[in-house]
Amino acid sequence: MACGWETVEVPTAVLGAEFDQISPPALLKQFAKVLIAKSEVDGYVKIFPKVSHGWTVRYNVEDKSAAKCAEEAHQNMLEWFAKYVN
């Protein structure tokens, strides 16, 4: 099944949530297959467990698991931007 990403030509990182109706894990796995097939383009998909859509900006700071996932995603984004925007 085509997901529309077959023409990806730029480095792409997708950070997703386990609980997400907009981009559910099944769809993210399709994205990952496309990125893997495009070996000439750097990219990856990472699905964070036990979090919902928007977890990087809307999480309970007292929930250590949620905070850890958000911090990890923020670090992933910073590393990606440093690699490709510098």
LOLOMAR-474870 format. One line per 3 residues: number of its first residue (from 1); their letters; for each residue y, z, x of C-alpha. Coordinates in steps of 0.02 Angstrom, whole numbers, plus 50000, padded with zeros to 5 digits. Example, Ala and Ser with C-alpha at 12.3 -4.5 7.8 and 13.67 -1.06 7.14 Angstrom:
% LOLOMAR-474870
1> AS> 49775:50390:50615 ~ 49947:50357:50684
***
This chain:
% LOLOMAR-474870
1> MAC> 50000:50000:50000 ~ 50168:49949:50071 ~ 50300:50084:50083
4> GWE> 50446:49976:50137 ~ 50448:50038:50317 ~ 50353:49891:50388
7> TVE> 50514:49819:50461 ~ 50568:49977:50553 ~ 50650:49927:50718
10> VPT> 50738:50084:50777 ~ 50674:50253:50835 ~ 50633:50356:50681
13> AVL> 50590:50539:50658 ~ 50542:50608:50488 ~ 50536:50795:50461
16> GAE> 50459:50834:50292 ~ 50410:50980:50184 ~ 50238:51021:50117
19> FDQ> 50311:51047:49943 ~ 50423:50900:49905 ~ 50425:50793:49747
22> ISP> 50548:50668:49823 ~ 50449:50635:49984 ~ 50278:50714:49957
25> PAL> 50157:50731:50103 ~ 50055:50581:50042 ~ 50209:50470:50059
28> LKQ> 50253:50546:50228 ~ 50077:50505:50287 ~ 50108:50323:50239
31> FAK> 50268:50326:50342 ~ 50169:50397:50488 ~ 50041:50256:50478
34> VLI> 50180:50127:50486 ~ 50262:50214:50634 ~ 50097:50226:50726
37> AKS> 50066:50041:50695 ~ 50238:50000:50767 ~ 50197:50059:50943
40> EVD> 50349:49969:51014 ~ 50462:50086:50913 ~ 50468:50272:50953
43> GYV> 50438:50376:50799 ~ 50344:50517:50718 ~ 50321:50612:50557
46> KIF> 50305:50801:50553 ~ 50262:50897:50394 ~ 50312:51079:50393
49> PKV> 50192:51195:50301 ~ 50239:51313:50160 ~ 50417:51248:50139
52> SHG> 50505:51149:50002 ~ 50627:51003:50003 ~ 50790:51060:50084
55> WTV> 50709:51199:50184 ~ 50817:51171:50338 ~ 50977:51218:50248
58> RYN> 50917:51321:50099 ~ 50799:51457:50155 ~ 50791:51645:50146
61> VED> 50843:51707:50318 ~ 50738:51864:50290 ~ 50581:51756:50269
64> KSA> 50523:51745:50450 ~ 50407:51598:50416 ~ 50542:51496:50327
67> AKC> 50671:51537:50462 ~ 50548:51487:50598 ~ 50515:51318:50514
70> AEE> 50702:51287:50494 ~ 50739:51332:50675 ~ 50597:51220:50736
73> AHQ> 50661:51075:50631 ~ 50838:51102:50695 ~ 50773:51099:50874
76> NML> 50673:50940:50838 ~ 50830:50857:50770 ~ 50936:50910:50918
79> EWF> 50807:50843:51041 ~ 50796:50679:50946 ~ 50984:50656:50942
82> AKY> 51000:50701:51126 ~ 50868:50571:51168 ~ 50940:50428:51064
85> VN> 51125:50462:51037 ~ 51175:50509:51214
***
